[in-house]
Amino acid sequence: MTIDEGPVRRAFLLEVCVDDAEGLEAAVRGGADRIELCSALGSGGLTPSCGFMQMAAGAPVPVHALIRPRIGDFCYRANEVDLMIADIHQVREAGLAGVVIGATTPDGALDEAALTRLVEAAAGLDLTLHRAVDMVADVDKALDLAIALGFSRVLTSGGARHAEAGLAQIAALASRARGRISIMPGGGVRPENASRFLAIPGIAELHASCSQLRISDPRMVDFGFSPAQVRQTDEETVRVMKAALDAV
């Protein structure tokens, strides 16, 4: 005899991006399921330092390092790809679980040649295609390439500045993915709108900064060492976001 326990409940996963040791600790304490490790989140995130990678390797949840060598576009010269490969080797040496990568061509497509080199360097690590995908002209073609290259997930705002405005494209990508790759909404994802993304069939994980605005020390601002306001990962916001996922 079998017992019908009703529909199986999906378990949703929360990835939190952090760019300093305090943020890492806050994300873990707040209940993040996975960490995206960065530096300079105010500029969209850059590659974290080797020391930060080594510190994060001790976290009790998987940590994926962003590999982005500079601010600006995602069109990388050959020597920049070489630099990214060297950084991927540092990720492996530190013992982290994955990398977050992306590259585009000047004509608005994913750079297959560059991505192939990066993916080969990251063999055995979990792969996330970052929001470079939001810059491409043909997102369906980009999704097919990501699947072919072996990416586990695509981080996307649906081609919009904020993910809420890209809901339709996120839903279309999730439908096209058909479970072959995870579509992970990110970019303006907050506790109050999390349920809108999780209602999309096929969406199982969200990416968020879970940060709050802080006023900088005026002396640091005067000397040019800090902007007047900075965003900092907030433990309670992580906790509230995680509760929002668990409530769905």
Secondary structure, DSSP 4 states (H G I P E B T S, - for coil): ------SPPPPPEEEEEE-SHHHHHHHHHHT-SEEEE-B-GGGT-BPPPHHHHHHHTTSSS-EEEE---SSS-S---HHHHHHHHHHHHHHHHHT-SEEEE--B-TTSSB-HHHHHHHHHHTTTSEEEE-GGGGG-S-HHHHHHHHHHHT-SEEEE-TTSSSGGGGHHHHHHHHHHHTTSSEEEEBSS--TTTHHHHHTSTT--EEEE--EEEEEPPHHHHHTTSS-SEEEEE-HHHHHHHHHHHHH-
